[in-house]
Amino acid sequence: VMRTLRANLYKPEQPKAKASPKRLSSHPRRTLYIALGLVVAGSAIAAVSLWPEDAPKPAVALAVKKTPKQIEKEHFEALPQVLEEPLASGGKAPKVEKIAPAKFQMGDLHNLGDDNEKPVHEVDIPHGFYISKYEVTFDQYDRFAKATGRKLPADNGWGRQKRPVINVSWYDAKAYTAWLSEQTNQEYRLPTEVEWEYSARGNGNSAFWYGNSVKPGYSVCDSCGSQWDGVSSAPVGSQASNPLGLYDMHGNVAEWVEDCYHDSYKGAPSKNQIWLSDQCSSRVIRGGSWFDIPRVGRSSTRYRAEPNLKASNWGFRVVRIIQPAAKSPQ
């Protein structure tokens, strides 16, 4: 090739002849480029054909497309375990604990309850959520009531601050969650029955998260072994937390949840969702209270109440929705 190039580049001058149309290959520099291209191409072909069969081939980076489940899992795991979001008007929303997706058996697993706790059925919680570590306190609810011009609920002379708010209806609780959503630009609501029961169980199967009978130091109820039994509510967090980091799931105050009341679990959803009905005259209350016997505080106990009623042993806690992960670019 080089000899040909030299011959083409350094030809002696020829007598001038009549000009003829130029051809691509007649220009010396173009001829050089074409020749060099042939050399490179030939080298590449030789390299591929002579590459040893047992030698490692050059690595090629390939983009791996993640599945929606992988994206969702990574999104969930990247979120903080505990969250306490600021309010636009000052102060903070209730502290919430992250709960992972799960499946569990819902209902009366030990034949200790009523017919409305049956049949036992498996429920899937496909997406994680946040639920408040403590019952909503007077401090938290009073901030909302003052900001919205609502009447402050009575504390029965027991004190306010860190005690769970009482004497609030289901409608009051819903109004509070709507205000939280507005203040944080996130979505807050009451727990579903599914979320509440799974959270109360603490990922276990016993009647209470700590066993099948009450023990001092774990619950506030009538004869649970605390100084507040049958007398009043206790400051939130006075008893031990369950394995999910939640306090007072059994006793202290019973808690409003989102769902309509149904007489049994026949036709209950198999996935986590708000269970509504055409005629929703009653809502569900869970968890038992300082006033109730231990049996009422079990994980699966549920009873009805008209949503406009209030009581000195009823309160609530909140759920903060985890928004889905953004879709990955195609």
Secondary structure, DSSP 4 states (H G I P E B T S, - for coil): -HHHHHHHHTPPPPPP-------GGGSHHHHHHHHHHHHHHHHHHHHHHHS-TTSPPPP---PPPPPHHHHHHHHHHHS-SEE-PBPTTSSBPPPEEEE--EEEEES-TTS-S-GGG-S-EEEEE-S-EEEESSPPBHHHHHHHHHHHTPPPPP-TTS--TTSBP-S--HHHHHHHHHHHHHHHTS-EEPPPHHHHHHHHHTT--SSBTTBSS--TTT-BSTTSSSTTTTT----TT-S---TTS---SSBSSEEEEEEEP-SSSTT--SBS-----SS---EEEES--TTS-GGGGSTT-EEEE-TT---TTEEE--EEPPPPPPPPP-
